[in-house]
Amino acid sequence: MVENFIASFAKIIANHPEEIRAERVDVDDGFSEIFLFARKEDAGKLIGKEGKMISAIKTLISGCKAKDNRSYRIVVKIIEEGNGN
């Protein structure tokens, strides 16, 4: 659920929304990592100046922590252009 929200939000910001994807990995019972895959130019937009955009995204998902009692870490990964990896 959270990863779908983050991907949808990232697609609004990105120049190449078709290549944005998010994957969630449950590390343990109370912690998950969400990997957000984007092109290099879009990764910069998602992180923002001084990390302000990614901080805003983290603030938005902090409400999910209250709901499902799970902590999240967002990791932005750069993919090669055109191949989705």
N, C-alpha and C positions, 0 to 999 in steps of 0.2 A: 504494500500500500504506500508506504513512505517513498520507496524508490520510484514508484509511478508518478507521484507528485513532483519529486525532484526532476525527473526526466521531462515532464510536461513543462515545468517552470523553465528549465534550461533551454528547451526548444524555442521558447518565446524570445529568449535573449540571443540565441546563436544565429550566425550567418548560414550555417549548414545544419538545420534542425534534423534533417533526415539521417544524420550520422550520430546523433546524440543517443546514448543508451545508458541505463543505470542497472547495476546488479547489486543485490544485497547478499551479504555473506554473514550468517549468524555465527559469531565467535563463541558465545556461550549463552546461557539462559537469559542474561540481562543486557547483552551487548551485541550490536551488529555494525558491520562496516558497509557503507554504500559506496560503490565505485561508480563514478560518473565519467563516462568515456566521451571525449570530444576532440575535435581537431585542435591543433596548437593555437590558432587565432581565437577559437571559441573558448578554449580553456582559459586564456587570458581574460576574456570578457566575464567568464563565470567566476573567476577569482576576484577580479576587480582591482582598482587601485588600493594599495595597502591592505588587500584582503577584505575590503568592505562588503563586496557582493557575496562572497562565500560566507562571511559572518552573518549577513542578513538571512541567507538560506538556512544556516544552522539555527538561528533564532526562530525561524518559522517552524522547523521540525522539533524544536524543544517542546512544543505543545503535544506532540505525539508521545514523547517520553512520559508525560503526565498521564496520558490515556492508557498506554500499554505497558508502562513500567519497564521500558527498554531504553538504553542509551544508544546513540548513533554517532558514528564518525563518518564524515564525507571525505573521500579521496578522489581528486580529479586526476584522471589518467589521460595522457595524450595519445591519440591514435594516428596512424599513418593516413595520409590523404587517400581517399577512395577505396580503402580495403576494409575499413571497419575494425581493424585490430590495433 
